[in-house]
Amino acid sequence: MDHTLQRYLMAISVQIGAAIWIRRAWAATVPLAFGACAGPIEPMDKGKHSYQSVDKGGETTEIAALRQSLADLEKKLKERAEWEGDAWDSFKQNLDQFLEEWEKKGVYRDSLGDAAAAPKGMVEAGSYLAVTSALAMLALAVFMRATWAAGPVGVVAGETAASTVGPQIGRISTGALKKLTIVGFALMGIYSVASTLSQKQAAKFQDMKAMPSFDGLALQYDKNSGGLTPKILGNKNMPGGMGLPDSFPV
């Protein structure tokens, strides 16, 4: 079990036992408050790594892999196929636009990973605060039980301690819960914004113009130039084998 969760469970158990002795409304709110904050921190780290790209130390490899694959494709087309002119310009423009939007996708995923791990420090600090408040409540409960056995004067001393020191413990506990609640709502807002931007960015892929049609075109080796040159293929569906091209380059 996660050590942070173990601290929470141990502290809450002591708080409940002390609250039974103290018998005050604030004492009952303390274990409830920390119970709402309790949770393991290991899934936060796992969520961060699963969201983030390898460039940020995460596990998402698709962004970097596709970026490298497209870079290799661009290099091969430029060097081996000697692709130039309008077709190359159109391809390069679409490729650059695609890569620009693809990089944004990586930024959004990294931001979501950071948001997933952001509460880690507060949740872990909350577990130590839970232990501290549990020990304080236990000390107060033991003191009250001891004073009850000392007669009326002791009872007054115990009740005074429960009415002065006790509420301070309750305020500290509920204050920690409020802070974690604020952080939770802030993270929900960050996640919502990042998700919205990611959806808008994904929609841009659909708006990208497709490459011009190259039906009926092929590359052939030119003995004179020693390179690849375009070759127009005939339309086999035309009757009589007229050899007309399917389309003409613009």
Contacts in CASP RR format, 6 or more apart in sequence:
PFRMAT RR
TARGET T0000
AUTHOR 0000-0000-0000
METHOD contacts of the structure
MODEL  1
MDHTLQRYLMAISVQIGAAIWIRRAWAATVPLAFGACAGPIEPMDKGKHS
YQSVDKGGETTEIAALRQSLADLEKKLKERAEWEGDAWDSFKQNLDQFLE
EWEKKGVYRDSLGDAAAAPKGMVEAGSYLAVTSALAMLALAVFMRATWAA
GPVGVVAGETAASTVGPQIGRISTGALKKLTIVGFALMGIYSVASTLSQK
QAAKFQDMKAMPSFDGLALQYDKNSGGLTPKILGNKNMPGGMGLPDSFPV
1 40 0 8 1.000
2 39 0 8 1.000
2 40 0 8 1.000
2 41 0 8 1.000
2 42 0 8 1.000
4 39 0 8 1.000
4 40 0 8 1.000
4 41 0 8 1.000
4 123 0 8 1.000
4 124 0 8 1.000
4 127 0 8 1.000
5 38 0 8 1.000
5 39 0 8 1.000
5 40 0 8 1.000
5 127 0 8 1.000
7 127 0 8 1.000
7 128 0 8 1.000
7 130 0 8 1.000
7 131 0 8 1.000
8 34 0 8 1.000
8 35 0 8 1.000
8 37 0 8 1.000
8 38 0 8 1.000
8 39 0 8 1.000
8 127 0 8 1.000
8 130 0 8 1.000
9 38 0 8 1.000
10 131 0 8 1.000
10 134 0 8 1.000
11 34 0 8 1.000
11 127 0 8 1.000
11 130 0 8 1.000
11 131 0 8 1.000
11 133 0 8 1.000
11 134 0 8 1.000
12 31 0 8 1.000
12 34 0 8 1.000
12 35 0 8 1.000
12 38 0 8 1.000
12 130 0 8 1.000
12 134 0 8 1.000
14 134 0 8 1.000
14 135 0 8 1.000
14 137 0 8 1.000
14 138 0 8 1.000
15 27 0 8 1.000
15 30 0 8 1.000
15 31 0 8 1.000
15 34 0 8 1.000
15 130 0 8 1.000
15 133 0 8 1.000
15 134 0 8 1.000
15 137 0 8 1.000
16 31 0 8 1.000
17 141 0 8 1.000
18 27 0 8 1.000
18 134 0 8 1.000
18 137 0 8 1.000
18 138 0 8 1.000
18 140 0 8 1.000
18 141 0 8 1.000
19 27 0 8 1.000
19 28 0 8 1.000
19 30 0 8 1.000
19 31 0 8 1.000
19 137 0 8 1.000
21 141 0 8 1.000
21 144 0 8 1.000
21 145 0 8 1.000
22 137 0 8 1.000
22 140 0 8 1.000
22 141 0 8 1.000
22 144 0 8 1.000
22 162 0 8 1.000
22 166 0 8 1.000
24 162 0 8 1.000
24 166 0 8 1.000
26 166 0 8 1.000
26 167 0 8 1.000
26 169 0 8 1.000
26 170 0 8 1.000
27 137 0 8 1.000
27 166 0 8 1.000
27 170 0 8 1.000
29 170 0 8 1.000
29 173 0 8 1.000
29 174 0 8 1.000
30 133 0 8 1.000
30 137 0 8 1.000
30 169 0 8 1.000
30 170 0 8 1.000
30 173 0 8 1.000
33 170 0 8 1.000
33 173 0 8 1.000
33 174 0 8 1.000
33 175 0 8 1.000
33 176 0 8 1.000
33 177 0 8 1.000
34 126 0 8 1.000
34 129 0 8 1.000
34 130 0 8 1.000
34 133 0 8 1.000
34 173 0 8 1.000
34 176 0 8 1.000
34 177 0 8 1.000
36 177 0 8 1.000
36 180 0 8 1.000
37 123 0 8 1.000
37 126 0 8 1.000
37 130 0 8 1.000
37 176 0 8 1.000
37 177 0 8 1.000
37 180 0 8 1.000
38 127 0 8 1.000
38 130 0 8 1.000
39 123 0 8 1.000
41 120 0 8 1.000
41 121 0 8 1.000
41 123 0 8 1.000
41 124 0 8 1.000
44 116 0 8 1.000
44 117 0 8 1.000
44 119 0 8 1.000
44 120 0 8 1.000
44 123 0 8 1.000
45 117 0 8 1.000
45 120 0 8 1.000
47 113 0 8 1.000
47 116 0 8 1.000
47 117 0 8 1.000
48 58 0 8 1.000
48 113 0 8 1.000
48 114 0 8 1.000
48 116 0 8 1.000
48 117 0 8 1.000
49 57 0 8 1.000
49 58 0 8 1.000
49 59 0 8 1.000
50 58 0 8 1.000
50 59 0 8 1.000
50 60 0 8 1.000
51 58 0 8 1.000
51 60 0 8 1.000
51 109 0 8 1.000
51 110 0 8 1.000
51 112 0 8 1.000
51 113 0 8 1.000
51 116 0 8 1.000
52 58 0 8 1.000
52 59 0 8 1.000
52 60 0 8 1.000
52 109 0 8 1.000
52 110 0 8 1.000
52 113 0 8 1.000
52 114 0 8 1.000
53 60 0 8 1.000
53 61 0 8 1.000
53 63 0 8 1.000
53 64 0 8 1.000
53 106 0 8 1.000
53 109 0 8 1.000
53 110 0 8 1.000
54 60 0 8 1.000
54 61 0 8 1.000
54 63 0 8 1.000
54 64 0 8 1.000
55 63 0 8 1.000
55 64 0 8 1.000
55 110 0 8 1.000
56 110 0 8 1.000
60 106 0 8 1.000
60 109 0 8 1.000
63 102 0 8 1.000
63 103 0 8 1.000
63 105 0 8 1.000
63 106 0 8 1.000
63 109 0 8 1.000
66 102 0 8 1.000
67 99 0 8 1.000
67 102 0 8 1.000
67 103 0 8 1.000
70 95 0 8 1.000
70 98 0 8 1.000
70 99 0 8 1.000
74 92 0 8 1.000
74 95 0 8 1.000
77 83 0 8 1.000
77 88 0 8 1.000
77 91 0 8 1.000
78 88 0 8 1.000
81 219 0 8 1.000
81 228 0 8 1.000
82 227 0 8 1.000
82 228 0 8 1.000
83 91 0 8 1.000
86 250 0 8 1.000
87 212 0 8 1.000
87 214 0 8 1.000
87 249 0 8 1.000
90 211 0 8 1.000
90 212 0 8 1.000
91 211 0 8 1.000
94 208 0 8 1.000
94 209 0 8 1.000
94 211 0 8 1.000
97 208 0 8 1.000
98 205 0 8 1.000
98 208 0 8 1.000
101 201 0 8 1.000
101 204 0 8 1.000
101 205 0 8 1.000
104 197 0 8 1.000
104 201 0 8 1.000
105 198 0 8 1.000
105 201 0 8 1.000
105 202 0 8 1.000
108 194 0 8 1.000
108 197 0 8 1.000
108 198 0 8 1.000
108 201 0 8 1.000
109 198 0 8 1.000
111 190 0 8 1.000
111 194 0 8 1.000
112 191 0 8 1.000
112 194 0 8 1.000
112 195 0 8 1.000
115 187 0 8 1.000
115 190 0 8 1.000
115 191 0 8 1.000
115 194 0 8 1.000
116 187 0 8 1.000
118 183 0 8 1.000
118 187 0 8 1.000
119 180 0 8 1.000
119 183 0 8 1.000
119 184 0 8 1.000
119 187 0 8 1.000
122 179 0 8 1.000
122 180 0 8 1.000
122 183 0 8 1.000
123 180 0 8 1.000
126 176 0 8 1.000
126 180 0 8 1.000
129 172 0 8 1.000
129 173 0 8 1.000
129 176 0 8 1.000
130 173 0 8 1.000
133 169 0 8 1.000
133 170 0 8 1.000
133 172 0 8 1.000
133 173 0 8 1.000
136 165 0 8 1.000
136 169 0 8 1.000
137 166 0 8 1.000
137 169 0 8 1.000
140 161 0 8 1.000
140 162 0 8 1.000
140 165 0 8 1.000
140 166 0 8 1.000
140 169 0 8 1.000
143 158 0 8 1.000
143 161 0 8 1.000
144 158 0 8 1.000
144 159 0 8 1.000
144 161 0 8 1.000
144 162 0 8 1.000
147 154 0 8 1.000
147 155 0 8 1.000
147 157 0 8 1.000
147 158 0 8 1.000
147 161 0 8 1.000
148 154 0 8 1.000
148 155 0 8 1.000
148 158 0 8 1.000
150 157 0 8 1.000
212 250 0 8 1.000
213 247 0 8 1.000
214 247 0 8 1.000
215 246 0 8 1.000
215 247 0 8 1.000
216 232 0 8 1.000
216 233 0 8 1.000
216 234 0 8 1.000
216 235 0 8 1.000
216 245 0 8 1.000
216 246 0 8 1.000
216 247 0 8 1.000
217 230 0 8 1.000
217 231 0 8 1.000
217 232 0 8 1.000
217 233 0 8 1.000
217 247 0 8 1.000
217 249 0 8 1.000
218 230 0 8 1.000
218 231 0 8 1.000
218 233 0 8 1.000
219 228 0 8 1.000
219 229 0 8 1.000
219 230 0 8 1.000
219 231 0 8 1.000
220 228 0 8 1.000
220 229 0 8 1.000
220 230 0 8 1.000
220 231 0 8 1.000
221 227 0 8 1.000
221 228 0 8 1.000
221 229 0 8 1.000
222 228 0 8 1.000
222 229 0 8 1.000
230 249 0 8 1.000
232 245 0 8 1.000
232 248 0 8 1.000
233 245 0 8 1.000
233 246 0 8 1.000
234 241 0 8 1.000
234 243 0 8 1.000
234 244 0 8 1.000
234 245 0 8 1.000
234 246 0 8 1.000
235 242 0 8 1.000
235 243 0 8 1.000
235 244 0 8 1.000
235 245 0 8 1.000
235 246 0 8 1.000
238 244 0 8 1.000
END
